[in-house]
Amino acid sequence: MSNMNRFLGGSPASVLAKLIFLSLLVGAFMAFLNVTPLGLIEGLFDWIQAVLNVSLDTVKEVGRWILYGAIIVVPLWFFVRLFDRGR
């Protein structure tokens, strides 16, 4: 078996025939669902953007909770450390 056949997974003609047949099946299925390759890519980017927006909103919310807590905790910690120096 030549390097080209090994790379392709068979003879170039048979691989080409398989690819054309599979492309026809996938294209027909996509046409049946009224889906385009560009629509798939746009949908993927929209999904990634939505996930990132949710993630960033969560990070902002957690950061806000840390800040609110730190406004109370850090001064209390400081005063406890300041007055606990004598022991």
Backbone hydrogen bonds, N-H to C=O, Kabsch-Sander energy under -0.5 kcal/mol:
donor,donor_aa,acceptor,acceptor_aa,energy
6,R,2,S,-2.5
7,F,3,N,-2.6
8,L,4,M,-2.6
9,G,5,N,-2.3
10,G,5,N,-1.7
15,V,11,S,-2.6
16,L,12,P,-2.3
17,A,13,A,-2.3
18,K,14,S,-2.3
19,L,15,V,-2.5
20,I,16,L,-2.4
21,F,17,A,-2.3
22,L,18,K,-2.8
23,S,19,L,-2.4
24,L,20,I,-2.2
25,L,21,F,-2.2
26,V,22,L,-2.8
27,G,23,S,-2.7
28,A,24,L,-2.4
29,F,25,L,-2.3
30,M,26,V,-2.6
31,A,27,G,-2.4
32,F,28,A,-2.4
33,L,29,F,-1.8
34,N,31,A,-0.7
35,V,30,M,-2.9
40,L,36,T,-2.2
41,I,37,P,-2.2
42,E,38,L,-2.8
43,G,39,G,-2.5
44,L,40,L,-2.3
45,F,41,I,-2.4
46,D,42,E,-2.6
47,W,43,G,-2.4
48,I,44,L,-2.5
49,Q,45,F,-2.5
50,A,46,D,-2.3
51,V,47,W,-2.4
52,L,48,I,-2.6
53,N,49,Q,-2.5
54,V,50,A,-2.3
55,S,51,V,-2.6
56,L,52,L,-3.3
57,D,53,N,-2.5
58,T,54,V,-2.2
59,V,55,S,-2.5
60,K,56,L,-2.6
61,E,57,D,-2.3
62,V,58,T,-2.7
63,G,59,V,-2.6
64,R,60,K,-2.3
65,W,61,E,-2.2
66,I,62,V,-2.5
67,L,63,G,-2.4
68,Y,64,R,-2.8
69,G,65,W,-2.5
70,A,66,I,-2.7
71,I,67,L,-1.7
72,I,68,Y,-0.7
72,I,69,G,-0.9
73,V,69,G,-3.2
74,V,70,A,-1.7
76,L,72,I,-1.5
77,W,73,V,-2.9
78,F,74,V,-2.7
79,F,75,P,-2.6
80,V,76,L,-2.4
81,R,77,W,-2.6
82,L,78,F,-2.5
83,F,79,F,-2.5
84,D,80,V,-1.0
85,R,82,L,-0.7
87,R,84,D,-1.0
